Amino acid sequence: MNDPTSGRYRLAPADVGRPHLAGGPGIVTRMSTESITTDPGRPGDAMDSEAAPTEVTEDRRAHWDARHAAHEPIELIEVDPSLDEEIAGLAPGRALDLGTGDGRNAVWLARRGWRVTGVDFSSVGLERARTRARVAGVTVDWELADLLKWRPPARAFDLVVLFFIHLAADERRAVHQTAVEAVAPGGTLLIVGHDRSNLIAGTGGPQDPAVLFTAAEVASELPGLTIRRAEAVRRPVAGDRWRIDAVVRAVRPVR
């Protein structure tokens, strides 16, 4: 679905658009698989911009409440393949799902033994998430909060995930800084979203390049973490259609 006014995007099953270029599944661009440690920089660099005005935040909240109320569900039911792939081998611990929406990733993690906190500003989305957790027989701590204002406990989570949250660049950097601050020593941060190349070589997703990003851009916004993966990955959507995701996995060194 294309929603350039919301400041945020989530993939839904009906999100189809232009056919992308021919080719098979897999990685279409690659930054590096070698470990890179980013420059920590000055504290607060990514937080210099002010949070969105209250009326903008409330417009976004109302928009997403309406979307969650109108669709069942608005997200794919299956867990995103990047989450399944990237956390394989990690011992369950404390996990934080930022922008949890209706909770599919949070519940999936909880079913695998993670102690999960899911954060979102849509009360309707979180109510759906609570229902999903009850049906699955798992417990998740749900937080109703705006990611541009909410602050997690510092370095408290063994896994922090941020999936398909698309914002203007200054807001994106602010949310990424929040995510970085939450990662415990030895912990993992996983960020996945629509790569900018999806506009011309993929299908679905936002059509505004201003809210898209590349894996390299995201990797540069994670001060103090070591980048383990920063790549564009092609995923099947339907038939011969694909989407192109930017996938970034980083860890906080243990000192």
N, C-alpha and C positions, 0 to 999 in steps of 0.2 A: 504494500500500500504506500502511496506517495502522500506524505503529509508534511510539507515544508513549513507549516505554521506552528507545529506543535513543539519543535525543538527537540523532539525525541522520536525514536522509531523502533518498532519491534516487528520482526518478520512474522507474518501470518500465513496460513496455508494457501490463501488465495492470492498471495503476492506474486504475480507473474507479470512480465512486461516484454521488452524486446528480446528476441532470441539472441543468445550471445554467440561469439565466434565458435566455429567448429573445433572439436578437440576432446580429449578424454579427461577423466577426473585427475585431480592431484594438484601439486603446487604449480602456480603459473609465474610467480616471481619469488625472489628469495633475497633476503637481506644477509643473513648469516646464521649458521648453526654453531658458530664458535661463541664462547662466553665473552660478553662485553660488559664492563662495569661503567655505568654512566657517571658523569661528574655530579657530585652531590649539590654543587652550587650554593647559593645563599639561601638560608631558611626562608620559606614563604614566597619564593620566586613565583611559583605557580598559582599563588593565591592573591596576587596583587590586584586582580580585577574584582570589582564589587559583585556581590551576588545579584541575581536577577531581581528587578523591582517586584514588589509584592503583587501588583496586578498581573504581571507577566506570569509569575509562578502560579497564581490562582487560575488564570486562564488555562495554563498547561494542565493543572490538576483536574479542572473540570472536564477538559478534553479527554483525558485518559480515564477518568471515572465513567464518562459516557461511552468510550470505546469498550471498556471492560463490561459495562452493563449491556451492551448491544450485541456482543459476540460470545460464542461458547465453543472453544476458547478463542482468544485472539492470537495465541501463540501456538506453535507446533506442540503436539502432545509429547513426542519423543524428546529425550534429552539431546541437547546439541552435541554433535559428534566431537567437536573440539574439546568439550569438557570431559567426555569419556576418554578420549585419547590422551589428553595432557595431564590428567591426574592419576593415570594408571601407575601403580607402584607406590603412590603416596600413602603413608599411614594415616588413617583418619584422626583428626584433631578438631580444632575450632575453625569453622568456616564462616565467611561473610559474603553474602550475595547482595551486591549493590544494584539497585534497580530491579528487584526480584520480580516485579509484575505479578502474575498469578502463581508464582512459586514453583514452576516446573523444575528448575535447576536446584533450588533449595531442597525440595522434597526428595529429589533423586539423590542428592548428597546425604541427606538424613537417613535414607534407606540403606546407605552404605556405611553407616556408623559415624558420620560426621556430626558434631554438635553445631548446628547452623543458626545464624542470625540472618534474616532476610529483611531488607530495607527498601521501602518504596513510598511515594507520596500519594498513591491512589488508594483510598480506603476501599473502593470497590474491588480493585485488584487484590488487595490483601485479604479481603473476605473470601474471595475465590481461592486464594492460596491456603487459607485456614481450612477450607473445605477439602482441598486436595490433600493436605496433610492428614486430616482426620480419616479420610478414605484410605490412605496409605498406611495408617496406623503409626505415624511418626510424630515427633514433637519438634517444632521449629519456633524460635523466638522471632516474632514479627515486630518490626519497628515502622510506624507511620511517620515518615520524615522526608524532607526535601534534601536530595543529595548535595545541593549547593550550599546547604546550611548545616547539615548534620555532621557531627564529628565522632568517629569511632574511638574506642579505647586505643591508646597508642601501642603499636607493635604487639597486638593481642591475638592475632589470628594466624593460624598455620596455612590457611588458604583464603585468598580474596579473589572473587570473580566479578567481572563486569561484562555483561553480554548485550550487544546491540543497543547501547545508549548513545545516541547521536545528538551532539550539541554544538553550538558555535565554539570556535577554537578556544576562546578565553575560558568559557565555562567547562569545556572538556578538560583543559589543563588543571582547573581547580578540582574537578572530580577525581582526576587521576592522582593529584597530590593527596587527596583524602584517602584514596585506595592505598597509596604507598605508605602513608603513615600507619595504616592498620596492620601491615605485614610484620609478623614476628620474625626474629632472627631464625634463619633456616626455612622460613615460610615462602610460599609461592603466590605470585600475583598472575592472574590469567585475564587478559582483555581480548575480546573478540567483537568485531563489528564489520560492517560492509566496507570493503576496500574502495578507494576512490576509482580504481579501474573498473569497478562493477558498473559504473555509468555507461561505459561503451562496450564492455566485453562480458557483462553479466546480465542478470535479470532481477527485477524487484528492487526493493530498498529505496532509500531516499533519492530523489533526483536533483537535490541541491548539493553541489560539490562543497559548499561551505561547511556542511555538517558531516562530510565524509573525511576519511583519513587514510594514511598508509601505515603499515607496520613500522616503518622507519620513523615516522613522526611520533607514533605512540612510544616507541622505545626511547626516544630522546626526551620524553616527558616523565621519566621514572627515576629521579635522582636517588642515588645510593643503592640501587638494585643492580644485580647482574643479569643481563639479558641472556636467556637460554635459547629462545626461539623468537624470530621476528620475520614472518613470511606472509605472503598472500596465498591462500588456498582456495581451490575451486571445489564447490560442493554441488551435487545434483539437487535440483528443486522438483522438476516434473518433466517427464519425457526427455527431450534433448535440451532442456533448459538448465542453467547453472546459476549459482550466485558465487561471487568472489569475496571471501572473507579476509580481513587482516587479523592475524593471530599472533599475539605477543604473550610469551611466558617469561617471567622474571622471578628471581629469588633474592632474598635478603641474605647477604653473607653472615656467617656466624663468626663473631670476633671474640 
